[in-house]
Amino acid sequence: MYYLDTEKKKEFFEKHGKGVADTGSPEAQVAIYSYRISHLTNHLKTNRKDFSTQRALIALVAKRRKALDYLISKDITRYRAIVKELGLRR
């Protein structure tokens, strides 16, 4: 079983986007990226020498950062809401 199947994605898009079909909203993308980042982080805790996964993790963090930067420039309240909801900042 794949850790991020279509049902899980639909759940993220429905919860963080405007609906199930809203796959392009920055909030939904950030939520998916965060889920994948946590999964890869847990994988790397047990497999320290998996450098291809480490590289993928770094790329995902950069993608999430870009999406959050875009959200800051467009609508700061949506940015604050998604950061609070996902618990990305302290």
N, C-alpha and C positions, 0 to 999 in steps of 0.2 A: 504494500500500500504506500502510495506517495504521500508525503507529509502535507502537501498543499494541493489537494484535489479540487475539482471544479465546484463542488458543493461548499467547500471552505472559502474559495474565492468569492462565490456569490454571497456568502454570509458577510464577508468583509465589505463588498461593494454595496450591499443593502444597508449595512450599519453605518459606514463612513461616507458613502457617496449619496447621490440623490435617489438611487434606486439600484436594482439588480443590473441593469444595462449600463449604468454610469461607471465605466471602467477607467475613464480618463481624468476624473477629478483628482486634484493633488492630494486631498485627504485620503481617498481610497488607495492611491499609490503609496503614500507614506505608511499607511497601515499595513499593506502587503509587504513593503520593504522591511518594516520593523519586525514583522512575524518571521520573515526569512532570515533576518540578521540574528534574531534570538536563536533560531534553529541552528544556524551555522556556528554561532558562538558556543552552543552546547556541544556540537560535534567536535569543535576544535579543542575543547577542554579535555576530551578523551583521546583525541588523535592530534597530538601536538605537531607532528611532522608532516601533516597534510597541507603542503604549501599551495596547491592549486585551490583548495577551499579557502585558505587564508587570503589569497589574491581575490577570489570572488567576493569574500566578505568585505574587503577594502573597497571594491568597486560598488557594492551595494550601499555601503555607508556614504560614499560620494554621491550616488544617485539620490539617496534620501535627503542628503544635505542640499542638493540642487533643488529638489522639489520643495523643501521647506523654505529655501531662500526665495523661490518664486512666490510662494504663498505669503511670505513677509512683504514682498514688494506689491502684491495685489490687494491683500486684505489681512491686516494684522489681527483682527478679531477671529477670523477663521484659523489663523496660525496658532493663536493662543488656545483656542478650543481644542484643536487636534493634539497639541503638545500636552495639554492637561489631561485629555482623555486617554492618551497612550502612555503618559507618564515618562516622557522623554527627558524632561529637565527636572532638576531638583528644586 
